[in-house]
Amino acid sequence: MLRRSIGLYRSVPVEISRRAALQGLSWWAGVAAVAPPALWAAEVRRVSSVQGVGVPAGTVRLLYNENPLGPSPLALKAASEALDGCNRYPMATVFSLLEGICALHGLSLASPGSAADLGALFEAFEASSVLLGAGSSEILQAVALAWGLDGGEFVEASPGYGAVGSAAQSMLGERVRRVAVPLTPEYRHDVEAMAGAVTPRTRVVVITNPNNPTGTALTLAEITRLADRLDPKTLLVVDEAYIDFAESPGVMSAMGLAASRPNVLVTRTFSKIHGLAGLRLGYAVASQPVRERLRPYLLNMLGVNTAVVAAAAASLADADYLMRSRQVAVAARTQLLAKLPEFGLKPVPGDAPFVWAKVQGDCGPLVQKLARADVLIAGGQRWQLPGYVRISTGLPAEMDMLFATLGAKA
């Protein structure tokens, strides 16, 4: 696996500028813009020559918003080496990971003094602003339980990720009510309508930023205005699974709100920009009262495994890999926005590692056509919108095969 990684990464100084990184991608975007139509209408049998990372040869999986690069080579190495000690609980290494997370977000963290003092490690961990989970999904489900057991309403955008509201409804039934607020005509969260949907029974308001499945994002100023209008007893959850891929002006993390306000929780995951979806690790930042309310529903330090802790810590430190993950996603997203109209699709500009697009009629025939060639995308039926598709970003060869299949005869 490490040999595979060497082919994807060449040595680049970590301090490379963002402008230089984008200039390095301009060649790819230029080729995509001027390539003859025949390139994209090549015979679909070429798909069998594609070898993506983590999928069988010939499969182009643009379905689950996974990182097509695979994990950082440093993360793979760290995970492999950590397995030698997997007979021990990873308390000390979890704290090292916690140090990296806190450094990333400018959060304070008390020193336990000695890594051998397990009691001090636990105390320092619980005093930090960070909660850990098996992906951000565990944390979002914990929110559903902690704020839904006594009943109430969960306000979410529609279409949206919906993890909190769906978990609350499936686990707690009629005790909770989901309030779905339609997006704006630009497919963005309607902040005014969401604020207007809040009642005395509202327990949680959820923002997925960028949104899934539309890929659109709110600015930090818009999220702050929503937070300002909420009662301190109402929790604002900001799911930032895709924030690392955002480029639109004003779109940035709400971690500052989570660190400074009593009713804001921000979640992150190592599944997307870090390419560790199969190892399951996420985290949240929130005030002490919010953390204490969530703790009974989370395994926290004991719920994460040795391999993912080592891999995540190494990935956080691999600036070159993170830059490349972003580059690949942004380049493919740009390509999708430019080329999908050639095939009759209307893509929605966004900030995520995927593109939401309107199709002509029902998406079923298109999704099935691609699937027959082993090119997998998400149909809008998942969100009760069969007139749309969601297409994840991929490596250059995978994008080539997508366009070739779109251009081929059914």
C-alpha positions as CSV (number, residue, x, y, z in Angstrom):
1,M,0.0,0.0,0.0
2,L,2.9,2.3,0.7
3,R,4.2,1.7,-2.8
4,R,0.9,2.8,-4.2
5,S,1.0,5.9,-2.2
6,I,4.4,6.9,-3.5
7,G,3.0,7.2,-7.0
8,L,0.4,9.7,-5.8
9,Y,2.7,12.0,-3.8
10,R,5.9,13.7,-4.7
11,S,7.9,15.7,-2.3
12,V,6.6,19.2,-2.0
13,P,7.6,21.7,0.7
14,V,4.9,22.0,3.3
15,E,5.1,25.7,3.2
16,I,4.0,25.8,-0.5
17,S,1.5,28.7,-1.1
18,R,-2.1,28.2,-1.9
19,R,-1.7,30.1,-5.1
20,A,1.2,27.9,-6.2
21,A,-0.9,24.8,-5.4
22,L,-3.8,26.1,-7.5
23,Q,-1.5,27.0,-10.4
24,G,-0.2,23.4,-10.3
25,L,-3.8,22.3,-10.9
26,S,-4.5,24.7,-13.8
27,W,-3.0,22.3,-16.3
28,W,-5.7,19.7,-15.5
29,A,-8.5,22.2,-15.6
30,G,-7.2,23.5,-19.0
31,V,-7.1,20.0,-20.5
32,A,-10.6,19.4,-19.3
33,A,-11.8,22.6,-20.9
34,V,-10.2,22.1,-24.4
35,A,-10.3,18.3,-24.7
36,P,-12.2,17.1,-27.8
37,P,-15.7,15.5,-27.2
38,A,-14.3,12.2,-28.4
39,L,-12.2,11.9,-25.3
40,W,-15.3,11.9,-23.1
41,A,-17.3,9.7,-25.5
42,A,-14.6,6.9,-25.6
43,E,-15.9,3.4,-25.4
44,V,-17.1,2.5,-21.9
45,R,-15.0,-0.7,-22.0
46,R,-12.0,1.6,-21.0
47,V,-13.5,1.7,-17.5
48,S,-12.1,-1.8,-16.9
49,S,-8.6,-0.3,-16.9
50,V,-9.3,2.1,-14.0
51,Q,-7.9,1.1,-10.6
52,G,-9.2,3.3,-7.9
53,V,-7.9,3.2,-4.3
54,G,-9.8,0.8,-2.1
55,V,-12.2,-0.5,-4.7
56,P,-12.0,-3.4,-7.2
57,A,-10.4,-2.8,-10.6
58,G,-12.9,-1.3,-13.0
59,T,-15.1,0.2,-10.3
60,V,-15.5,4.0,-10.3
61,R,-17.2,4.7,-7.0
62,L,-18.4,8.3,-6.9
63,L,-21.2,7.4,-4.5
64,Y,-20.3,8.0,-0.8
65,N,-18.1,11.2,-0.9
66,E,-15.0,9.2,0.0
67,N,-11.5,10.5,-0.4
68,P,-10.3,9.0,-3.7
69,L,-6.6,9.4,-2.7
70,G,-6.9,6.9,0.1
71,P,-5.3,7.7,3.5
72,S,-2.0,9.6,4.0
73,P,1.0,7.3,3.6
74,L,2.1,8.6,7.0
75,A,-1.2,7.5,8.5
76,L,-0.9,4.1,7.0
77,K,2.6,3.7,8.4
78,A,1.5,4.9,11.8
79,A,-1.5,2.6,12.0
80,S,0.5,-0.4,11.0
81,E,3.2,0.3,13.6
82,A,0.6,0.9,16.3
83,L,-0.9,-2.6,15.9
84,D,2.1,-4.0,17.7
85,G,0.6,-2.5,20.9
86,C,-3.0,-3.2,20.2
87,N,-3.2,-5.4,23.3
88,R,-3.1,-2.2,25.3
89,Y,-5.8,0.5,25.6
90,P,-4.6,3.6,23.8
91,M,-5.0,6.2,26.5
92,A,-1.6,8.0,26.0
93,T,-1.9,8.0,22.3
94,V,-5.4,9.3,22.4
95,F,-4.1,12.3,24.4
96,S,-1.5,12.9,21.7
97,L,-4.2,13.0,19.2
98,L,-6.2,15.3,21.4
99,E,-3.1,17.6,21.4
100,G,-3.2,17.7,17.6
101,I,-6.9,18.5,17.5
102,C,-6.6,21.3,20.0
103,A,-3.6,22.8,18.3
104,L,-5.5,22.8,15.0
105,H,-8.4,24.8,16.4
106,G,-6.5,26.9,18.9
107,L,-8.1,25.3,21.9
108,S,-6.5,25.1,25.3
109,L,-5.5,21.8,26.8
110,A,-4.1,21.1,30.3
111,S,-1.0,18.9,30.5
112,P,-1.5,15.6,32.4
113,G,2.2,15.8,33.6
114,S,3.0,12.2,32.8
115,A,1.7,9.9,30.1
116,A,2.0,7.1,32.6
117,D,-0.5,8.7,35.0
118,L,-3.7,7.4,33.6
119,G,-5.9,9.2,36.1
120,A,-4.3,12.5,35.1
121,L,-4.8,11.6,31.4
122,F,-8.5,11.0,31.9
123,E,-8.9,14.3,33.9
124,A,-7.1,16.3,31.2
125,F,-9.2,14.6,28.5
126,E,-12.5,15.4,30.3
127,A,-11.4,19.0,30.9
128,S,-10.8,19.6,27.3
129,S,-13.4,21.0,24.9
130,V,-13.2,17.9,22.7
131,L,-15.4,14.8,22.5
132,L,-14.4,11.7,20.4
133,G,-16.7,9.3,18.6
134,A,-16.7,6.5,16.0
135,G,-17.0,9.0,13.2
136,S,-19.1,12.1,13.8
137,S,-22.1,9.8,13.4
138,E,-21.8,8.5,16.9
139,I,-21.8,12.0,18.3
140,L,-24.8,13.1,16.2
141,Q,-26.7,10.1,17.4
142,A,-25.7,10.9,21.0
143,V,-27.2,14.4,20.5
144,A,-30.4,12.8,19.3
145,L,-30.7,10.8,22.6
146,A,-29.4,13.5,25.0
147,W,-31.8,16.2,23.7
148,G,-34.7,14.0,22.6
149,L,-35.4,11.7,25.5
150,D,-37.8,14.2,27.0
151,G,-39.5,14.9,23.7
152,G,-39.4,18.0,21.5
153,E,-38.6,19.2,18.0
154,F,-35.5,18.9,15.8
155,V,-35.2,21.6,13.1
156,E,-33.2,20.6,10.0
157,A,-32.9,21.6,6.4
158,S,-34.5,19.6,3.6
159,P,-32.9,18.1,1.6
160,G,-30.1,17.6,4.1
161,Y,-28.0,15.1,5.9
162,G,-30.7,14.6,8.5
163,A,-28.7,12.3,10.8
164,V,-29.8,13.9,14.1
165,G,-33.5,14.0,13.4
166,S,-33.7,10.6,11.8
167,A,-31.8,9.0,14.7
168,A,-34.1,10.8,17.2
169,Q,-37.2,9.6,15.4
170,S,-36.0,6.0,14.9
171,M,-34.9,5.6,18.6
172,L,-37.5,7.7,20.3
173,G,-40.5,7.5,18.0
174,E,-43.5,9.9,18.6
175,R,-41.7,11.6,21.5
176,V,-39.9,13.8,18.9
177,R,-41.0,15.7,15.9
178,R,-38.8,16.5,12.9
179,V,-39.3,19.9,11.4
180,A,-37.9,20.0,7.8
181,V,-37.2,23.5,6.5
182,P,-36.9,23.7,2.7
183,L,-33.8,25.1,1.2
184,T,-33.7,28.4,-0.7
185,P,-34.1,28.4,-4.5
186,E,-30.2,28.5,-4.5
187,Y,-30.2,25.2,-2.6
188,R,-28.8,26.8,0.5
189,H,-30.0,26.6,4.1
190,D,-32.8,29.1,4.6
191,V,-31.5,30.7,7.9
192,E,-34.4,33.0,8.3
193,A,-37.0,30.2,7.8
194,M,-35.1,27.9,10.2
195,A,-35.0,30.6,12.8
196,G,-38.8,31.1,12.2
197,A,-39.4,27.4,12.6
198,V,-38.1,27.4,16.2
199,T,-40.7,27.1,18.9
200,P,-40.5,26.6,22.7
201,R,-40.5,22.9,22.0
202,T,-37.4,23.1,19.8
203,R,-34.5,21.1,21.3
204,V,-32.0,21.1,18.4
205,V,-31.3,23.1,15.2
206,V,-28.9,21.4,12.8
207,I,-26.8,23.0,10.1
208,T,-24.7,20.8,7.8
209,N,-22.0,23.1,6.3
210,P,-21.4,22.5,3.5
211,N,-24.8,20.8,3.1
212,N,-25.2,17.2,2.0
213,P,-26.4,16.5,-0.7
214,T,-26.4,20.0,-2.3
215,G,-22.9,21.0,-1.4
216,T,-23.8,24.6,-0.8
217,A,-22.5,26.4,2.3
218,L,-23.4,29.2,4.7
219,T,-21.0,31.9,5.7
220,L,-19.8,32.1,9.3
221,A,-21.8,35.4,9.6
222,E,-25.0,33.6,8.6
223,I,-24.4,30.9,11.1
224,T,-23.6,33.4,13.8
225,R,-26.9,35.3,13.1
226,L,-28.8,32.1,13.5
227,A,-27.0,31.3,16.8
228,D,-27.8,34.8,18.1
229,R,-31.5,34.2,17.6
230,L,-31.7,30.9,19.5
231,D,-32.6,30.5,23.1
232,P,-29.5,29.3,25.1
233,K,-31.5,26.2,26.0
234,T,-31.7,25.3,22.3
235,L,-28.6,23.5,20.9
236,L,-27.2,24.5,17.6
237,V,-25.3,21.7,15.9
238,V,-23.0,22.5,13.0
239,D,-21.8,19.4,11.1
240,E,-18.6,20.3,9.3
241,A,-17.7,17.0,7.6
242,Y,-16.9,18.9,4.4
243,I,-15.7,22.3,5.6
244,D,-12.1,21.6,4.5
245,F,-13.1,21.7,0.8
246,A,-14.9,25.1,1.0
247,E,-13.7,28.0,-1.1
248,S,-16.5,30.5,-1.2
249,P,-15.9,33.9,0.5
250,G,-16.9,34.0,4.1
251,V,-17.4,30.2,4.4
252,M,-15.3,29.1,7.4
253,S,-15.4,26.9,10.5
254,A,-17.8,27.7,13.3
255,M,-15.3,26.3,15.9
256,G,-15.0,29.7,17.5
257,L,-18.7,29.7,18.3
258,A,-18.5,26.2,19.8
259,A,-15.6,27.3,22.0
260,S,-17.3,30.5,23.1
261,R,-21.0,29.8,23.4
262,P,-22.9,27.5,25.8
263,N,-25.3,26.1,23.2
264,V,-23.2,25.5,20.0
265,L,-21.7,22.1,19.1
266,V,-19.4,21.6,16.0
267,T,-18.6,18.2,14.7
268,R,-15.8,17.1,12.4
269,T,-14.8,13.7,10.9
270,F,-11.6,12.0,9.8
271,S,-13.6,10.2,7.1
272,K,-13.4,12.9,4.4
273,I,-10.3,15.1,4.0
274,H,-8.3,12.5,5.9
275,G,-9.5,9.5,4.0
276,L,-10.1,7.3,7.1
277,A,-13.8,6.5,6.5
278,G,-13.2,2.8,7.2
279,L,-11.5,3.3,10.5
280,R,-14.2,5.5,12.0
281,L,-13.2,8.6,14.0
282,G,-14.8,11.9,14.6
283,Y,-14.9,14.6,17.2
284,A,-16.9,17.5,18.5
285,V,-16.1,20.8,20.2
286,A,-18.6,22.2,22.7
287,S,-19.0,23.9,26.1
288,Q,-18.7,22.0,29.3
289,P,-22.5,21.8,29.9
290,V,-23.0,20.3,26.4
291,R,-20.2,17.9,26.8
292,E,-21.5,16.7,30.2
293,R,-24.9,16.1,28.8
294,L,-23.5,14.0,25.9
295,R,-20.9,11.9,27.9
296,P,-23.4,9.3,29.1
297,Y,-24.2,8.4,25.5
298,L,-20.6,8.2,24.2
299,L,-17.7,5.8,24.8
300,N,-15.3,8.6,24.3
301,M,-11.6,7.7,25.0
302,L,-12.4,4.0,25.3
303,G,-14.5,4.0,22.1
304,V,-11.7,4.6,19.7
305,N,-9.2,2.0,18.5
306,T,-5.4,2.0,18.5
307,A,-5.0,2.0,14.7
308,V,-7.3,5.0,14.0
309,V,-5.8,7.1,16.8
310,A,-2.3,6.6,15.4
311,A,-3.5,7.2,11.8
312,A,-5.5,10.3,12.7
313,A,-2.6,11.9,14.6
314,A,-0.2,11.2,11.7
315,S,-2.7,12.6,9.1
316,L,-3.2,15.8,11.0
317,A,0.5,16.4,10.8
318,D,0.7,15.5,7.1
319,A,0.2,19.0,5.5
320,D,1.3,17.8,2.1
321,Y,-1.3,15.1,2.0
322,L,-4.1,17.3,3.2
323,M,-3.2,19.9,0.6
324,R,-3.4,17.2,-2.1
325,S,-6.7,15.9,-0.9
326,R,-8.2,19.3,-1.2
327,Q,-6.6,19.9,-4.6
328,V,-7.9,16.7,-6.1
329,A,-11.5,17.4,-4.8
330,V,-11.5,21.1,-5.9
331,A,-10.2,20.2,-9.4
332,A,-12.7,17.4,-9.9
333,R,-15.5,19.6,-8.6
334,T,-14.5,22.4,-11.1
335,Q,-14.5,19.8,-13.8
336,L,-17.9,18.5,-12.9
337,L,-19.4,22.0,-12.9
338,A,-17.9,22.7,-16.3
339,K,-18.7,19.5,-18.1
340,L,-22.0,18.1,-16.7
341,P,-24.1,20.6,-18.7
342,E,-22.7,19.0,-21.9
343,F,-24.6,15.9,-20.9
344,G,-27.9,17.7,-20.1
345,L,-27.3,18.0,-16.3
346,K,-27.6,21.2,-14.4
347,P,-25.0,21.2,-11.6
348,V,-25.4,23.4,-8.5
349,P,-22.2,25.4,-7.5
350,G,-21.0,24.3,-4.1
351,D,-18.2,23.9,-1.7
352,A,-18.1,20.1,-1.1
353,P,-16.2,17.1,-2.6
354,F,-19.4,16.3,-4.6
355,V,-21.8,18.0,-7.0
356,W,-25.6,18.0,-6.8
357,A,-27.1,18.2,-10.3
358,K,-30.6,18.3,-11.8
359,V,-31.3,15.7,-14.5
360,Q,-33.8,15.6,-17.3
361,G,-36.7,13.7,-15.9
362,D,-36.2,10.9,-13.5
363,C,-32.6,10.0,-12.5
364,G,-33.2,6.3,-12.5
365,P,-32.2,5.6,-16.1
366,L,-29.1,7.6,-15.9
367,V,-28.0,6.0,-12.6
368,Q,-28.7,2.5,-14.0
369,K,-26.8,3.3,-17.2
370,L,-23.7,4.3,-15.3
371,A,-24.1,1.4,-12.9
372,R,-24.0,-1.1,-15.8
373,A,-20.5,0.2,-16.6
374,D,-19.6,0.0,-12.9
375,V,-19.7,3.8,-12.5
376,L,-21.6,4.4,-9.3
377,I,-23.3,7.7,-8.3
378,A,-26.1,8.5,-5.9
379,G,-29.6,9.0,-7.2
380,G,-31.8,11.7,-5.7
381,Q,-34.4,9.1,-4.6
382,R,-32.5,8.9,-1.3
383,W,-33.7,12.4,-0.6
384,Q,-37.1,12.0,-2.2
385,L,-35.8,14.0,-5.2
386,P,-35.7,11.6,-8.2
387,G,-34.9,14.5,-10.5
388,Y,-31.4,14.9,-9.1
389,V,-28.1,13.1,-8.7
390,R,-25.1,13.5,-6.4
391,I,-21.7,12.8,-7.9
392,S,-18.6,12.6,-5.7
393,T,-15.3,13.8,-6.8
394,G,-12.6,11.3,-8.0
395,L,-9.1,10.9,-9.3
396,P,-8.5,12.2,-12.9
397,A,-8.9,8.8,-14.5
398,E,-12.1,8.2,-12.6
399,M,-13.5,11.5,-13.8
400,D,-12.5,10.6,-17.3
401,M,-14.4,7.4,-17.1
402,L,-17.5,9.1,-15.7
403,F,-17.6,11.5,-18.6
404,A,-16.9,8.7,-21.1
405,T,-19.8,6.7,-19.7
406,L,-22.1,9.7,-19.7
407,G,-21.2,10.3,-23.4
408,A,-21.6,6.7,-24.5
409,K,-24.8,5.3,-26.0
410,A,-27.2,3.7,-23.5
